[in-house]
Amino acid sequence: MNPSLRRLRTPLLALCLSPLGVSLAQAADLQPPPPTIPDCKSYVLIDSRTGAIIAEKDPDLQLPPASLTKLMTAYLTYGALADGRLHWNQQIPVSTVAWHTGGSSMFIQPNLPVTVSQLMHGLIIDSGNDAAVALAQAVAGSRAAFVEEMNAEAEKMGLKGAHYTDVDGLPDPGLHLSAMNIAIISRNLIQKYPQVIDISRIKYYRYNHITQRSWNPALFGHPSIDGLKTGHTNAAGHCMDTTAIRNGRRLIAVVMGAPSWPAGVNDVVALLDYGYTFTHDVEAVKAGTVLGKYSDPQLDPEDFAVKAARDIWVTVPAGEQKDLQRSVSYDKLGGHGVAAGAIVGHLQITLHGKVLGQTPLVAAQAAKPAGTIGTLWHQAENAL
């Protein structure tokens, strides 16, 4: 689809492990179209905080991902670290299988000490296939078992069409991901394990007396870019998963199948510049804000304030913040008692009729059933 026809989209759910994607209004008759980027096969640009899809070209096209495969390897390893199955300073035995893995390498070898921390640096900075295999074996016992975990996690994340066959991205006909898949993984990785940026921003890494330059060429010459991962094979072309932060706002740009590293860098920078120039994030509602009053003569008190359960941030085209609207709906409680903090309705933030964000509304105080006499009394009062 021509990228100028689909300018800005946003997810139904702004939480991790959710697919991105419901159409937002084409606000942008006044907004320049996104870059066309004809030299790549597919791209997507999203806002990390809101999940809004700012620009896209064939975002669901399944393609060889090369070393972008390692994003899921990193995600599952961070999960093992978070639940205590691994520890950062834990030494990992290097198998012959890991040692002999082909392609890019951090140069681990049997009988040479290596920690989980070093392997994670080698995975992300050096794009070490050997590091990927060693981590997979440490987490799941074998590459095959780890691949099963990768596909299970892809299903949880709602990665439409994604399929893993290895842990490192070496060519395989059954291995394929889309730019949208990569964007979802990246957003989840950054939101759940933001410490990944502490590794992905590093430009050089030294292990086994060998210093290697990061495989992410966008880190050099672009100060706002601090990650995330790149990949290249003959089948995949040059793939870039790049994230940047400017004035506290993080965007993620994924380009698949660029013809060269310079072209890929130019592409992601053009996407990032477009997103930062022509869209911005708005805090539409702050958690705890009183947004209305719930009234029910069958409750005592019959009127009580309702509050937003959580913050709502939305991404809007520049100049369109004034067009945001709030829509409140209340649940029918039927005279049953309500605890403080119980959900009594929902708030939606819309732009030109499209939902950008939503939050439950909760009772600011408890209310008990009024009983028959109390209900009749409230109804009589309201009739006066």
Secondary structure as GFF3:
##gff-version 3
##sequence-region A 1 384
A	DSSP	three_ten_helix	3	5	.	.	.	ID=ss1
A	DSSP	beta_strand	9	10	.	.	.	ID=ss2
A	DSSP	beta_strand	22	23	.	.	.	ID=ss3
A	DSSP	beta_strand	42	47	.	.	.	ID=ss4
A	DSSP	beta_strand	53	57	.	.	.	ID=ss5
A	DSSP	three_ten_helix	66	69	.	.	.	ID=ss6
A	DSSP	alpha_helix	70	82	.	.	.	ID=ss7
A	DSSP	alpha_helix	96	99	.	.	.	ID=ss8
A	DSSP	alpha_helix	116	124	.	.	.	ID=ss9
A	DSSP	alpha_helix	129	140	.	.	.	ID=ss10
A	DSSP	alpha_helix	143	157	.	.	.	ID=ss11
A	DSSP	alpha_helix	179	192	.	.	.	ID=ss12
A	DSSP	alpha_helix	196	200	.	.	.	ID=ss13
A	DSSP	beta_strand	204	207	.	.	.	ID=ss14
A	DSSP	beta_strand	210	213	.	.	.	ID=ss15
A	DSSP	three_ten_helix	217	219	.	.	.	ID=ss16
A	DSSP	beta_strand	225	233	.	.	.	ID=ss17
A	DSSP	beta_strand	237	246	.	.	.	ID=ss18
A	DSSP	beta_strand	249	258	.	.	.	ID=ss19
A	DSSP	alpha_helix	261	278	.	.	.	ID=ss20
A	DSSP	beta_strand	279	285	.	.	.	ID=ss21
A	DSSP	beta_strand	290	295	.	.	.	ID=ss22
A	DSSP	beta_strand	299	300	.	.	.	ID=ss23
A	DSSP	beta_strand	303	308	.	.	.	ID=ss24
A	DSSP	beta_strand	312	317	.	.	.	ID=ss25
A	DSSP	three_ten_helix	321	323	.	.	.	ID=ss26
A	DSSP	beta_strand	324	330	.	.	.	ID=ss27
A	DSSP	beta_strand	343	351	.	.	.	ID=ss28
A	DSSP	beta_strand	354	363	.	.	.	ID=ss29
A	DSSP	beta_strand	368	369	.	.	.	ID=ss30
A	DSSP	alpha_helix	371	383	.	.	.	ID=ss31
###
